[in-house]
Amino acid sequence: MSTRSEAPHGLLVLNKPGGITSHDLVARTRRALGTRKVGHAGTLDPMATGLMLLGVGDATRLLTFFVGADKTYEATVRFGLGTSTEDAEGETTAIAQDGTVEAINTERILGAARELTGEIEQVPSAVSAIKVDGRRAHERVRAGEDVQLKARPVTIHGIELLETRAAEATLTSGKRLQVLDADIRVDCSSGTYVRALARDLGNLLGVPAHLTALNRTRIGDLTLADARILPSREEIDAGAPAPELMPPAAAIQQQFASVVVDSAQAKALRFGQRIPAPDGYAEYREPIAVIDEKGSLIGVVEIIAGKTKTVMNMPEQQDTKGQATK
């Protein structure tokens, strides 16, 4: 059994602004909370906005349970232009032929979306953090290499078309080009690249396409309604308070069913011992969050042969300020 020193611990649910990297957000959080022990459950591109989950202190142990959660994005796809990064930050690499954008309508977009719904094999964007022979793909692309990534299985639960509108893009040459912007909502599995989805929608419609906006609105059961705004570095240095952390027990209950155990069972679990499955859970096949009578998270268990098997154990103290819960 282990205990911990006084320090912040919990899950921080943030609404990331555009124009900063995920690393910037982590660094700012470390500064605001005065701790180096901060991790995240999945990055967002600099241009993207929306939900980011940060684990602070011992709650970094919880992040593994959120990384694989399904997600929802709202995005804008621009049909008519392709870019080197498949988003608005790249250079134009392809232009639609005359008349092809004007031929796109709602029915055709919905048809293409249906073809990309379900379990699919998606080729990730080359400008990504995926490692190729030990080096990230985006680094190889920027070094001038031709990077060809292998398709990966992902699940697109649904693509909803929210709105379409005609627009005009101005190229670096000054030429103006007719394009079509489509706002979509995507429910998908972890590992899905929405930039690649925009590219593939364009391919099915016979035009180049890229992403001009991306907002992550859901991770598992967490939504933007749960999110907080992190103060700027200047505000932090001026003494602005950091957003409140979600205690570990409350955080993990966003993902798993939970049970409360008595003090004897809690002690046994903290020492790594197996105990009989809680009432009603003998045949349960999903992870279970185990909480003590004071509301502190003991850990996550699985049920095997009618007994618990520890998947993850937390140190004993569980409040966000590091106060003892004994």
Secondary structure, DSSP 8 states (H G I E B T S, - for coil): -----S---EEEEEEE-TTS-HHHHHHHHHHHHT-S-EEESS---TT-EEEEEEEEGGGGGGTHHHHTS-EEEEEEEEETEEESSSBTTS-EEEE--TTTTTT--HHHHHHHHHHT-EEEEE---SSSS-EETTEEHHHHHHTT-------EEEEEEEEEEEEEEEEEEE-TTS-EEEEEEEEEEEEE-TT--HHHHHHHHHHHHTS-EEEEEEEEEEETTEEGGG-B----HHHHHTT------B-HHHHHTTTSEEEE--HHHHHHHHTT---B--TT-TT--S-EEEE-TTS-EEEEEEEETTEEEEEEE--S--STT-----
